[in-house]
Structures are given as C-alpha cells and as structure tokens.
Amino acid sequence: MRRIAGMSVMVLVIALLSLTITPVHVKAITYGFVDENNTFSNAGIFTVQRPSDGKIFGLCSGTLISPTVFLTAAHCTRSFSDNLEPLGFTPFVSFDNPIGLGSFTDLSKTNLIPVTTVITNPNFTNAQDDPGDIGVLIVPYRFTKSITPATLPTAGLLDQLAVKNGLNGAVFTAVGYGIQERVVGGGTPMFTSVNPVPRMFAFSEFIALIPAYIRLSKNPALGNGGACFADSGGPAFLQVNGKQILAAIHLQSDPPCQSISDDYRLDTMSAREFLAPFVLLP
C-alpha cells in the first residue's frame, strides 16, 4: 500500500518551502461530520508558522494525551524537524474549531499553543511490520489545563477484544482537521476543501487486526468514512465498556480515500515503550 499520508506531508512541506502565499488546505476526514459540539475537544492540529509573513499552515492532526503531551505521527514530526525547522518555521498546536490557515490566517482570532519540544520516535522506520510511526509535541500546561486528555488503551487491549470477538462489527471514530468530500458526476472525481478548517469526525468499521495496525473501512457505500491524506496522527477512538479510548492514530490511506485506512495501534509494547517517558500509562 502506498504511504499516502506520509507523501501528503511531504507535498505540504514542498509547498511551504516554495514560500508562496497560496492558501493551503489540510486534507482530512471524508464522508464525515463537523464537530459542531466540540465533542472531540482534545483532538487538535499540528501547525507551523512561516517566518516570512507569519501565516500558519496545517501539518498533521493529533490528540492531547496529557496536559503537556500532544500525540501525532512520527513522519509529521520528522518532516518538521528535517525540512521546516531549519528554515525558521515555528511549531504550534491548536484546538480551535475552526481554524484559518494560509491566506485565511488571522492571529487575532487564533489560539496557538507554542511547542517547546518536538520528539520523533528514534525507532521510526518505513518497515511495514512495525514502523514506529509515532511522535509527540511537548506544550506548556498553562495553555491546556482546561482540556481533558484522551484515555490511552491498556497493554494488548485490542488483542484481548479480538479474542472475545469484541472487534467484530466494532466502529471506530476518526477525528481530524480539514474537510475533503469526494465529488463525483459531471467529470473527473475531485475533492473539495473549505477554509477556515473545522474539526471533523467520521465512523470507520473494523476490518482487521494486524500486529502494529488496525485496518478500518472508509467505504461510503457501507456507511463508513474516515481519515484521508495529511490527516496523519489524528485519533481513532473506540468505545470500550462505555469509555472512549484512543486506540490508534492514522497513518496511511488508499489514494481515493474511500476504501481502507491503516492506523497505528497504541496498545502494543513498542508504542507503550515510546510513550512511557511522557505519560502515565494505564
């Protein structure tokens, strides 16, 4: 499967490096709903600010997992550290809903939380068995103390549910920034965007459990939706015994964003080993 999520980050990086002032849209949830009630208020956006004009751009989505730790994908954090930081771009997190990006930047109406440290998993690779594609952004507590962090899964939770057939028919909730609705009919299918960018969510049905991933359906013909393109790092929530659990983060999608999504599991030993220094694990 092509790593569409990672490729989209690099496309955005190239766009930023060109220093154009063309509006940049985050490509994200398809066949979903705007989070009008801020139900998923701990899901935010990893943004960068361009030094030349102060405009902000969305890089990836993510989730607050402690008052000072924002979880996202490693290919997002590495893209920032390798390509944007050397050019003076500044990292921020925002939980605004919606948020204006690119030419819609309005710093007087935008709550940007400064990122003090960008940390990429040192074990991050492109291996398909376990890429270690997980990273964190450290933020000051004073900016996030009113936000309830997401609950992480216990060790091996998804394996335990699978043994009990608890994943059959399970529906995960994908959350992220941007809007991408696939328009068909009357010509070549395309995606449309809006800016300012709202937080969105969609329901994705469980397909398969893989050692490092969960595979989810985004097929609208089956009533599903989900994450797309540069929505990397965004959460996949699952209700377990009446509690919302942050089970995985989005990594990659099929190119049309209307078939399957592979999300990186947070209940595995490797994920927990990376997270342990930053957050108290259940």
Rosetta blueprint (number, residue, H / E / L):
1 M L
2 R L
3 R L
4 I H
5 A H
6 G H
7 M H
8 S H
9 V H
10 M H
11 V H
12 L H
13 V H
14 I H
15 A H
16 L H
17 L H
18 S L
19 L L
20 T L
21 I L
22 T L
23 P L
24 V L
25 H L
26 V L
27 K L
28 A L
29 I L
30 T E
31 Y L
32 G L
33 F E
34 V E
35 D L
36 E L
37 N L
38 N L
39 T L
40 F L
41 S L
42 N L
43 A E
44 G E
45 I E
46 F E
47 T E
48 V E
49 Q E
50 R L
51 P L
52 S L
53 D L
54 G L
55 K L
56 I E
57 F E
58 G E
59 L E
60 C E
61 S E
62 G E
63 T E
64 L E
65 I E
66 S E
67 P L
68 T L
69 V E
70 F E
71 L E
72 T E
73 A L
74 A H
75 H H
76 C H
77 T H
78 R H
79 S H
80 F H
81 S H
82 D H
83 N H
84 L H
85 E H
86 P H
87 L H
88 G L
89 F L
90 T E
91 P E
92 F E
93 V E
94 S E
95 F L
96 D L
97 N L
98 P L
99 I E
100 G L
101 L L
102 G H
103 S H
104 F H
105 T L
106 D L
107 L H
108 S H
109 K H
110 T L
111 N L
112 L L
113 I E
114 P E
115 V L
116 T L
117 T E
118 V E
119 I E
120 T E
121 N L
122 P L
123 N L
124 F L
125 T L
126 N L
127 A L
128 Q L
129 D L
130 D L
131 P L
132 G L
133 D L
134 I L
135 G E
136 V E
137 L E
138 I E
139 V L
140 P L
141 Y H
142 R H
143 F H
144 T L
145 K L
146 S L
147 I L
148 T L
149 P L
150 A L
151 T E
152 L L
153 P L
154 T L
155 A L
156 G L
157 L H
158 L H
159 D H
160 Q H
161 L H
162 A H
163 V H
164 K L
165 N L
166 G L
167 L L
168 N L
169 G L
170 A L
171 V E
172 F E
173 T E
174 A E
175 V E
176 G E
177 Y E
178 G L
179 I L
180 Q L
181 E E
182 R E
183 V E
184 V L
185 G L
186 G L
187 G L
188 T L
189 P L
190 M E
191 F E
192 T E
193 S L
194 V L
195 N L
196 P L
197 V E
198 P L
199 R E
200 M E
201 F E
202 A E
203 F E
204 S E
205 E E
206 F E
207 I E
208 A E
209 L E
210 I L
211 P L
212 A L
213 Y E
214 I E
215 R E
216 L E
217 S E
218 K L
219 N L
220 P H
221 A H
222 L H
223 G L
224 N L
225 G L
226 G E
227 A L
228 C L
229 F L
230 A L
231 D L
232 S L
233 G L
234 G L
235 P E
236 A E
237 F E
238 L E
239 Q E
240 V E
241 N L
242 G L
243 K E
244 Q E
245 I E
246 L E
247 A E
248 A E
249 I E
250 H E
251 L E
252 Q E
253 S E
254 D L
255 P L
256 P L
257 C L
258 Q L
259 S L
260 I E
261 S E
262 D E
263 D E
264 Y E
265 R E
266 L L
267 D L
268 T L
269 M H
270 S H
271 A H
272 R H
273 E H
274 F H
275 L H
276 A L
277 P L
278 F L
279 V L
280 L L
281 L L
282 P L
